[in-house]
Amino acid sequence: MFYICTLLPLLLSAAVASLSVSYHPKSICVLERSSVDFSCTFDYPLYSTLETTRWFKPLAHQKQDGTQIGISVYHSNTAEIHQLYKNRTAYANQDRNCSLQIHNVSKSDNGMYFFRFEYYYHGRYTGPWGIHLSVAVLPFRVTVKKQKENGHIHEGDSVTLTCGTENCTPKQENKFAWFKNQRLIPEATDNVFHISSVSHHDFGNYSCGLKTSSSTSADEILLDIKYSPKNVEIAVLPSGKIREGNSLTLICMSNANPSVTNYSWFLIKEAKVSHIGLDREFSIKSASQKDNGQYFCTAKNDMGSQNSSVIALNVEVTVHQTVLLTATAVFLFLMAVIFGLIIRRIQFTSKKQPTEQTPATTVTEEIYENLRKSQESEGKNYTSVVYADLSLPPSVSDR
């Protein structure tokens, strides 16, 4: 009797000590529409016989410590399984292995899960602590953590992008994909993408998802980086050679965030810089030689300003105008030559006229002194001379 009284407490103590449930892991995060595995082992007295095994989930209004049984996720008596979990679970059904698999999980599966077993005679045990299941509701969402929580993102700031979902984010190393403007970022493979010092090149729309599924991709989010004007340059329309009389437009182009608010145009001519415009476009309605020179523009926003490089504008005279100008020059030259010849002729003629006039009788005598009558006229008495022979002596005098 003494031995029985001594051994009975020891046996009872051993029986109680052999009741146990071990869960792994304590908390799980899985994507919706996927499967989840609850690893579980349990122990019960050797001399006992199992009667029932079950997994249950307390209802939302019940205590979440396993003291209140909610709905049966799995039950050795299939009739006891709740409608929401029928044909969705697989139990290990091995000695002291209570692992459970749930398929096609959804947001409604969030919560605590416990394993409970009953053994002969009226013995029952629920494993404490249980397993907490969080279902990540798709699609993924990108969140931005800025260096200045209440300010804008400026060049040089650090930024962290996180690819997460509602409730939780599964830990899946090297299984994430990041995209910028719908183009893959090869070096980003985790759910966190960190940029230590952003620049204007990082401006754009970002999204993320799993490499294995395009349907998990998140909606794009704009990484709005503020920066001063970059790559300021001048575009000339129309392009090509600029001919005199044609119209053309100079456009000041830049990349800036926020947009450029002020433009300025400048002309460098004969070592002087002149301010010539305040709009994004500078137009010349009819180009001429006076428009030749070097042009540049300045773009400015709230973050700063930048000048464009200088371009040279050279207006070419058209062929028609060249021929017309040449013909005009030749005509004027010929007119000048003709006019000069006329002036010289007039001057030469005026020099040849005598300064004093000789009396008429003297002139007549000198001219006609060699005049003699013809023989025919001597025998007849004519009132006038019809023919006469005029013989002039050789002389170099004017007369």
C-alpha positions as CSV (number, residue, x, y, z in Angstrom):
1,M,0.0,0.0,0.0
2,F,2.9,2.3,0.8
3,Y,4.4,1.7,-2.7
4,I,1.1,2.4,-4.4
5,C,0.6,5.7,-2.6
6,T,4.2,6.6,-3.6
7,L,4.0,5.6,-7.2
8,L,0.5,7.1,-8.0
9,P,1.6,10.8,-7.8
10,L,4.6,10.1,-9.9
11,L,2.5,8.4,-12.5
12,L,0.0,11.3,-12.5
13,S,2.9,13.8,-12.7
14,A,4.4,11.9,-15.7
15,A,1.1,11.8,-17.4
16,V,0.6,15.6,-17.1
17,A,4.1,16.3,-18.1
18,S,3.7,14.3,-21.3
19,L,0.8,16.6,-22.5
20,S,2.3,19.1,-24.9
21,V,1.9,20.9,-28.3
22,S,4.7,22.6,-30.1
23,Y,4.1,25.1,-33.0
24,H,6.5,26.4,-35.6
25,P,6.6,29.2,-36.5
26,K,4.6,31.3,-34.0
27,S,3.6,33.8,-36.7
28,I,3.3,33.4,-40.4
29,C,2.7,35.9,-43.3
30,V,1.6,34.5,-46.6
31,L,0.1,35.9,-49.8
32,E,-3.5,35.5,-50.5
33,R,-4.5,32.7,-52.8
34,S,-1.4,30.8,-51.7
35,S,-1.0,27.8,-49.3
36,V,0.3,27.9,-45.7
37,D,1.9,25.2,-43.6
38,F,1.4,25.0,-39.8
39,S,4.2,22.8,-38.4
40,C,3.1,21.1,-35.2
41,T,4.0,18.2,-32.9
42,F,2.2,17.0,-29.8
43,D,2.5,14.5,-27.0
44,Y,0.1,12.6,-24.8
45,P,0.4,9.8,-22.2
46,L,1.6,6.5,-23.5
47,Y,-1.2,4.5,-21.9
48,S,-3.9,6.7,-23.4
49,T,-5.8,6.5,-26.6
50,L,-6.6,9.5,-28.8
51,E,-10.2,10.1,-29.4
52,T,-10.3,13.3,-31.4
53,T,-7.9,15.8,-33.0
54,R,-8.8,19.3,-34.2
55,W,-7.5,22.7,-35.3
56,F,-9.7,25.6,-34.4
57,K,-9.9,29.3,-34.8
58,P,-11.5,31.5,-32.2
59,L,-14.1,34.0,-33.5
60,A,-13.3,37.7,-33.5
61,H,-15.4,38.4,-30.3
62,Q,-13.8,35.4,-28.4
63,K,-10.6,35.3,-26.4
64,Q,-7.6,34.6,-28.6
65,D,-5.7,32.5,-26.1
66,G,-7.1,29.1,-26.9
67,T,-9.5,28.9,-24.0
68,Q,-12.5,29.4,-26.2
69,I,-13.1,27.1,-29.2
70,G,-14.4,28.9,-32.2
71,I,-14.8,27.2,-35.6
72,S,-13.2,23.9,-36.5
73,V,-10.7,24.4,-39.3
74,Y,-9.9,20.7,-39.2
75,H,-11.6,17.9,-37.2
76,S,-11.0,14.1,-37.2
77,N,-14.8,13.9,-37.6
78,T,-15.1,15.6,-41.0
79,A,-18.7,16.5,-40.2
80,E,-17.4,19.0,-37.6
81,I,-15.3,21.0,-40.1
82,H,-16.7,24.5,-40.7
83,Q,-18.0,25.2,-44.2
84,L,-15.3,27.8,-44.9
85,Y,-12.6,25.2,-44.6
86,K,-14.0,22.1,-46.1
87,N,-11.8,20.7,-48.9
88,R,-9.2,23.4,-48.1
89,T,-7.2,21.6,-45.4
90,A,-4.8,18.7,-45.3
91,Y,-3.9,17.1,-41.9
92,A,-0.6,15.1,-41.4
93,N,-2.5,12.3,-39.7
94,Q,0.6,10.8,-38.3
95,D,1.5,9.7,-34.7
96,R,2.3,12.9,-32.7
97,N,2.5,15.0,-35.9
98,C,-0.3,17.6,-35.9
99,S,0.9,19.7,-38.9
100,L,-1.8,21.3,-41.0
101,Q,-1.9,22.8,-44.5
102,I,-4.5,25.4,-45.6
103,H,-5.0,26.1,-49.3
104,N,-6.2,29.2,-51.1
105,V,-6.0,31.5,-48.1
106,S,-7.8,34.8,-48.1
107,K,-8.2,37.9,-45.9
108,S,-10.9,36.1,-43.9
109,D,-8.3,33.6,-42.7
110,N,-6.4,36.1,-40.6
111,G,-6.3,35.2,-37.0
112,M,-5.1,32.7,-34.3
113,Y,-5.0,29.0,-34.8
114,F,-4.8,26.3,-32.1
115,F,-4.4,22.5,-32.0
116,R,-6.5,20.5,-29.5
117,F,-6.7,16.8,-28.8
118,E,-8.9,14.6,-26.6
119,Y,-7.9,11.2,-25.2
120,Y,-9.4,8.5,-23.2
121,Y,-10.8,9.0,-20.6
122,H,-12.2,12.6,-20.8
123,G,-8.8,14.0,-21.2
124,R,-8.2,17.1,-23.4
125,Y,-5.4,19.5,-24.1
126,T,-5.0,22.7,-26.1
127,G,-1.6,23.8,-27.1
128,P,-1.1,27.4,-25.7
129,W,0.1,30.4,-27.8
130,G,-1.0,28.9,-31.1
131,I,0.0,30.2,-34.5
132,H,-0.9,33.7,-35.8
133,L,-1.7,33.8,-39.5
134,S,-1.6,37.1,-41.5
135,V,-2.7,37.1,-45.1
136,A,-1.0,39.6,-47.3
137,V,-3.8,41.1,-49.5
138,L,-2.7,41.8,-53.0
139,P,-1.7,43.8,-54.9
140,F,1.5,45.2,-53.5
141,R,1.7,48.8,-52.5
142,V,4.8,51.0,-52.7
143,T,5.4,53.3,-49.7
144,V,8.0,56.1,-49.7
145,K,10.0,57.0,-46.6
146,K,11.6,60.4,-47.1
147,Q,14.5,62.1,-45.3
148,K,12.2,65.0,-44.6
149,E,8.8,63.7,-43.6
150,N,6.9,66.9,-44.2
151,G,9.0,68.3,-47.0
152,H,9.7,67.7,-50.7
153,I,12.4,65.3,-51.9
154,H,15.4,67.2,-53.2
155,E,18.5,66.1,-55.0
156,G,20.9,64.5,-52.5
157,D,18.2,63.3,-50.1
158,S,17.9,59.6,-49.1
159,V,14.8,57.7,-50.0
160,T,13.5,54.2,-49.0
161,L,10.8,52.5,-51.1
162,T,9.0,49.5,-49.5
163,C,7.0,46.9,-51.4
164,G,4.3,45.9,-49.0
165,T,0.7,44.6,-48.8
166,E,-2.2,45.1,-46.4
167,N,-1.7,43.3,-43.1
168,C,1.9,42.1,-43.7
169,T,4.7,41.5,-46.3
170,P,6.0,38.0,-46.8
171,K,9.8,37.5,-46.3
172,Q,10.9,36.3,-49.7
173,E,14.5,37.1,-50.3
174,N,15.5,37.8,-53.9
175,K,12.0,37.2,-55.1
176,F,10.9,40.7,-55.6
177,A,11.1,42.8,-58.8
178,W,11.2,46.6,-59.0
179,F,10.2,48.7,-62.0
180,K,10.9,52.3,-62.9
181,N,8.6,53.7,-65.7
182,Q,7.7,50.0,-66.4
183,R,11.4,49.0,-66.9
184,L,13.0,46.4,-64.6
185,I,15.6,47.6,-62.1
186,P,18.0,44.5,-62.1
187,E,19.8,45.3,-58.9
188,A,16.6,45.6,-56.8
189,T,15.5,42.1,-55.7
190,D,14.2,42.6,-52.1
191,N,11.0,44.2,-50.9
192,V,13.0,47.3,-49.8
193,F,14.7,49.5,-52.3
194,H,17.0,52.2,-50.8
195,I,18.4,55.2,-52.7
196,S,21.1,56.9,-50.6
197,S,21.4,60.1,-52.6
198,V,18.7,60.8,-55.2
199,S,19.2,62.8,-58.3
200,H,17.0,64.1,-61.1
201,H,17.7,60.8,-62.9
202,D,15.7,59.0,-60.2
203,F,12.5,61.0,-60.9
204,G,9.8,58.7,-62.2
205,N,7.0,56.2,-61.5
206,Y,7.9,53.1,-59.4
207,S,6.1,49.8,-58.9
208,C,7.0,46.4,-57.5
209,G,5.8,42.8,-57.4
210,L,6.9,39.2,-57.3
211,K,9.3,37.9,-60.0
212,T,7.1,34.8,-60.4
213,S,3.8,36.6,-60.9
214,S,2.9,39.7,-62.9
215,S,-0.5,39.8,-61.3
216,T,1.0,40.8,-58.0
217,S,2.5,44.1,-59.3
218,A,1.7,47.2,-57.4
219,D,0.2,50.4,-58.8
220,E,2.8,52.9,-59.8
221,I,3.8,55.7,-57.4
222,L,5.6,58.9,-58.5
223,L,8.9,59.6,-56.9
224,D,8.7,63.4,-57.1
225,I,12.2,64.8,-56.9
226,K,12.5,68.6,-57.0
227,Y,15.5,69.9,-59.0
228,S,16.7,73.0,-60.9
229,P,16.6,73.2,-64.8
230,K,19.0,70.6,-66.4
231,N,20.1,70.1,-70.0
232,V,19.1,73.6,-71.2
233,E,19.5,73.9,-75.0
234,I,18.2,75.8,-78.0
235,A,16.2,74.2,-80.8
236,V,15.9,76.1,-84.1
237,L,12.8,75.7,-86.2
238,P,12.9,75.1,-89.1
239,S,16.3,73.4,-89.0
240,G,18.9,73.8,-91.7
241,K,20.2,76.9,-93.4
242,I,18.7,80.3,-92.5
243,R,17.9,82.4,-95.6
244,E,17.2,86.0,-95.7
245,G,13.5,86.8,-95.6
246,N,12.5,83.5,-94.0
247,S,10.9,83.2,-90.6
248,L,12.4,81.2,-87.8
249,T,11.7,80.3,-84.1
250,L,14.3,79.7,-81.3
251,I,12.9,77.4,-78.5
252,C,14.5,77.2,-75.1
253,M,14.2,73.6,-74.0
254,S,15.0,72.1,-70.5
255,N,14.3,69.4,-68.0
256,A,13.1,70.8,-64.6
257,N,10.9,70.0,-61.6
258,P,8.9,72.1,-60.9
259,S,8.5,73.4,-64.4
260,V,10.4,76.4,-65.6
261,T,8.7,79.7,-64.7
262,N,11.0,82.3,-66.2
263,Y,12.8,82.4,-69.5
264,S,15.3,85.0,-70.8
265,W,16.9,85.4,-74.2
266,F,20.2,87.1,-74.9
267,L,22.1,88.2,-78.1
268,I,25.9,88.6,-78.2
269,K,26.9,90.9,-81.0
270,E,30.1,93.0,-81.4
271,A,31.2,92.0,-77.9
272,K,27.9,93.3,-76.4
273,V,25.3,91.2,-74.6
274,S,21.7,92.4,-75.1
275,H,18.5,91.1,-73.5
276,I,16.0,90.4,-76.2
277,G,13.2,88.2,-74.9
278,L,11.3,86.8,-71.9
279,D,9.3,83.9,-73.4
280,R,10.1,80.2,-74.0
281,E,10.1,80.9,-77.8
282,F,11.9,83.8,-79.6
283,S,10.6,84.4,-83.1
284,I,12.1,86.3,-86.1
285,K,9.4,87.0,-88.7
286,S,11.8,88.0,-91.5
287,A,15.5,87.1,-91.1
288,S,18.1,89.5,-92.3
289,Q,21.8,90.2,-91.9
290,K,21.1,92.3,-88.9
291,D,19.9,89.1,-87.0
292,N,23.4,87.5,-87.3
293,G,25.0,86.9,-83.9
294,Q,25.3,84.5,-81.0
295,Y,22.2,83.6,-79.0
296,F,21.6,81.9,-75.6
297,C,18.7,81.5,-73.2
298,T,18.3,81.1,-69.4
299,A,15.7,78.8,-67.7
300,K,14.7,79.3,-64.1
301,N,12.4,77.7,-61.5
302,D,12.1,77.8,-57.7
303,M,15.1,75.5,-57.3
304,G,17.6,77.4,-59.5
305,S,18.5,78.3,-63.0
306,Q,20.8,77.3,-65.9
307,N,22.1,78.8,-69.1
308,S,22.0,77.1,-72.5
309,S,25.1,76.8,-74.7
310,V,25.6,79.6,-77.2
311,I,24.5,79.1,-80.8
312,A,25.6,81.2,-83.8
313,L,22.9,82.5,-86.2
314,N,24.1,83.2,-89.8
315,V,21.5,84.5,-92.2
316,E,22.4,83.7,-95.9
317,V,21.5,85.9,-98.8
318,T,19.4,84.0,-101.5
319,V,20.7,83.5,-105.1
320,H,18.0,85.7,-106.6
321,Q,19.0,88.6,-104.3
322,T,22.6,88.1,-105.1
323,V,22.0,88.2,-108.8
324,L,19.8,91.3,-108.4
325,L,22.4,93.1,-106.3
326,T,25.2,92.2,-108.8
327,A,23.2,93.4,-111.8
328,T,22.4,96.6,-110.0
329,A,26.0,97.2,-109.1
330,V,27.1,96.6,-112.7
331,F,24.4,98.9,-114.1
332,L,25.4,101.7,-111.7
333,F,29.1,101.1,-112.7
334,L,28.3,101.4,-116.4
335,M,26.2,104.5,-115.9
336,A,29.1,106.1,-113.9
337,V,31.5,105.2,-116.8
338,I,29.2,106.6,-119.4
339,F,28.5,109.8,-117.4
340,G,32.3,110.3,-117.0
341,L,32.9,109.9,-120.7
342,I,30.2,112.5,-121.5
343,I,31.8,114.9,-119.0
344,R,35.2,114.4,-120.5
345,R,33.9,114.9,-124.0
346,I,32.2,118.1,-123.1
347,Q,35.4,119.4,-121.4
348,F,37.5,118.4,-124.5
349,T,35.2,120.1,-126.9
350,S,35.2,123.4,-125.0
351,K,39.0,123.5,-125.1
352,K,39.1,123.3,-129.0
353,Q,36.9,126.4,-129.5
354,P,38.9,129.7,-130.3
355,T,38.8,132.5,-127.8
356,E,38.6,135.3,-130.5
357,Q,36.6,135.2,-133.7
358,T,38.4,136.2,-137.0
359,P,36.5,138.8,-139.2
360,A,34.4,137.3,-141.9
361,T,36.2,138.9,-144.8
362,T,39.5,137.6,-143.7
363,V,38.1,134.1,-143.4
364,T,36.5,134.3,-146.8
365,E,39.7,135.5,-148.4
366,E,41.7,132.7,-146.9
367,I,39.3,130.0,-147.8
368,Y,38.5,131.1,-151.2
369,E,41.9,132.4,-152.3
370,N,42.5,129.3,-154.4
371,L,39.2,129.4,-156.1
372,R,39.3,129.7,-159.9
373,K,36.6,129.7,-162.5
374,S,36.2,126.8,-164.8
375,Q,36.9,127.4,-168.5
376,E,33.3,126.7,-169.3
377,S,32.1,129.6,-167.3
378,E,34.4,132.2,-168.8
379,G,32.6,132.5,-172.2
380,K,29.2,132.7,-170.8
381,N,27.7,135.3,-168.7
382,Y,26.0,133.4,-165.9
383,T,24.4,135.2,-163.1
384,S,25.7,132.6,-160.7
385,V,28.5,130.0,-160.5
386,V,27.3,126.5,-160.8
387,Y,30.5,124.5,-160.5
388,A,33.9,125.4,-159.2
389,D,37.1,123.6,-158.4
390,L,38.2,124.1,-154.9
391,S,41.9,123.4,-154.3
392,L,43.0,123.6,-150.6
393,P,46.6,123.7,-149.8
394,P,47.8,121.1,-147.2
395,S,47.7,122.6,-143.8
396,V,47.4,121.5,-140.2
397,S,45.6,124.7,-139.1
398,D,42.1,124.5,-137.8
399,R,40.7,126.4,-140.8
